[in-house]
Amino acid sequence: MKPAQAVCRTRLADGTLVTITATRRERAGRADVKCTVPGDARVAERMQQAVRLARHTEATIDSRDQVVLAADRLPTGRDWELAAVLADRIVRGVWHARGEVVANGWSDAWELGRVAGHDVADGSPDALVGGPRTSASWTAIRTPARACRARAPGSRCTAVAPTMRWAGWK
């Protein structure tokens, strides 16, 4: 079942949290994603672009609903991008979170399933942080992509599934 609303948080460099809320509603001829960020339309445009590109990693896309993403205040940097993508996936029922989600990460290649990141000061050990897997605190579940069926013998082809989980979850 898809929730009507989802919330993800991201920790900024100064240690404060920004809350990104995703609301799902009937599309009715409107854009598939709408974003609002107080004080900066360029950040709202980047949020919309990141979410749309990240949807390219999903096996199927249901375009019957519109997702409205809103940040409670102006985020700095790009660490908030993963939180926006996850909020979008939660509200559409693509990813199921267990409890509060705090996520930091960004990408220049969302459509390829790549997420960059760094350690976050004062970050929770349960936070999802993008980047190379240098910590056992989280794992990205990787599954063969549909496009990989025709790959060359011996080559490796994987894509990040729309599911992430903390390593402690079974």
HUSUL-V467013 format. One line per field, one symbol per residue. ss: DSSP state (H for helix, E for strand, L for the rest). psi: psi as a letter, one per 30 degrees, with the letter a starting at -180 (. if undefined). Layout:
ss=???
psi=???
This chain:
ss=LLLLEEEEEEELLLLLEEEEEEEEEELLLLLLEEEEELLLHHHHHHHHHHHHHHHHHLLLLLLLEEEEEEELLLLLLLLLHHHHHHHHHHHLLLLLLLLLEEEELELLLHHHLLLELLLLLLLLLLLEELLLLLLLLEEEEEELLHHHHHLLLLLLLLEEEEEEEELLLL
psi=kklfkkkklkklegflkkkkkkkklkehgllekkkkkkfjfeeeeeeeeeeeeffffkelkjgflkkjkkkfljklagffeeeeeeeeeeffgekjljakkkkkllkgheffgkklalkkkgkkffkkklakjfkgflkkkklklefffglkkflkjlkklgkllkffk.
